[in-house]
Amino acid sequence: MKPSECTDNAQRERDIILDSLNEGVFTVGPDWRITSFNRAAERITGVPRKDALGKACFEVFHADICEQSCALRRTLETGRPTVNSTAHIINIQGQKVPIRISAAILRDGEGNHIGGVETFQDLSQVEQLQKELKGLRTFEDIIGRSPLMMDLFEIIPQVAESNSTVLIEGPSGTGKELFARAIHNLSPRKKKRFVPVNCAALPDTLLESELFGHKAGAFTDARRDKAGRFTLAHGGTLFLDEIGDVSPAMQAKLLRVLQDRVVEPLGSVEPVKVDVRVVAATNRNLADLVRSGTFREDLYYRIRVIRLTLPALKQRREDIPLLIDHLIARFNRLQGKDIAAVSPDAMSRLMEHDFPGNVRELENIIEQAYVLCRGSIIELHHLPPELRPAAAPGQNSLGPMSLKAMGRHLITETLLRYGGSRKRAARDLGINASTLYRKIAALGIEVPETDGRGRRR
């Protein structure tokens, strides 16, 4: 048998073996181009093998860790394998898929480095099951178990099924665009585009062109036709953010579009019909603006067919520990660290803070603390300077719930409530049992003497 035939047979045997695996597998050479791509990798990513082979891995494998914490690059640079790192990829349909990744160096028979291999497993079903077991309701990156959030989660699917215009009101940083995207993604329009536009970011002349489009020659520098956001969102959803900052003149033009469902591009005399579901949002009180005469009453009632009011973070403080755990887990995944929790003192201070910037402010605070933390626990001194002083006496907005050891108290009380059952306590707290074990050890919590089944330890 010729050497080339031996090589071909070996290649075929390797492909057969790789294709029999349930995990996705791909290999790269020293130039980072894909040299093999098994059937499970095709299924998970949606990319055919013939389209993947020869491509740079980052062109095919779109993971959220690729830029800053690529598992394969880290393995090749350090010489140490990566085992069971978690990440998300975007498949060919544009869907976010949770995965577990392992990576290792490929060496030839003489021990020379000839590339790398990465395996990955689809965790979609596991993630969904975990959410159901926790009783945790999420849409996109919206997280909460407080009554106010659960009420919103309850009605979002019903709102999404309709075709009615929606007005989302709430302070800055509460996640208005996330809710708008959730409504779109749960709606019959989800296969079409979600098109956002910040109405406060552009002056009227540019906003009109941006929303309605223009014809070539409509104004200086308009060298060719441009479709507006309404046209781009045809069949889908248009998100009008900060609609409370739109001028009276633009309000009149928006009203006509919402009434007649037609747009007129600048420089055109032919109206264009559009089929668009509009979701508007504002951090201002539109009813007050109507009373003051700065917002049209007819437009107000046109956009507030369905009205959602998002609570400020200080109105759902019980969600703060849940959000912190989510943020720490996300930063662990993106940056490859292993921070376990926030100390009781730091948690107590965060629970007392009013968060004028809401969830966005909390995210920035935790990201800064995460970067500064060199151990496994985020401490009070990792928080921004303005959060380090203790709250003044008599200004405790949480009453008896704002204890120095807030996190410790919460876990201890939950364990007592369930007679020491870690499994039931973890479910009530919205975390994995393994995470609860780690927090108990890290925070030095004394567990009840019974194990939840009435037996003493």
Secondary structure, DSSP 8 states (H G I E B T S, - for coil): --HHHHHHHHHHHHHHHHHT-SSEEEEE-TTSBEEEE-HHHHHHH---HHHHTTSBHHHH--BTTHHHH-HHHHHHHHS--EEEEEEEEE-TTS-EEEEEEEEEEEE-TT--EEEEEEEEEE-HHHHHHHHHHHT-EEETTEEE-SHHHHHHHHHHHHHHHS---EEEE--TTS-HHHHHHHHHHTSTTTTS-EEEEEGGGS-HHHHHHHHHEE-TTSSTT--S-EE-HHHHTTTSEEEEETGGG--HHHHHHHHHHHHH-EE--BT--S-EE---EEEEEESS-HHHHHHHTSS-HHHHHHH-SEEEE---GGGGGGGHHHHHHHHHHHHHHHH-----EE-HHHHHHHHH---TTHHHHHHHHHHHHHHH--SSEE-GGGS-GGGSS---TT--TTGGG--TTHHHHHHHHHHHHTTT-HHHHHHHHTS-HHHHHHHHHHHT----SB-SSS-B-
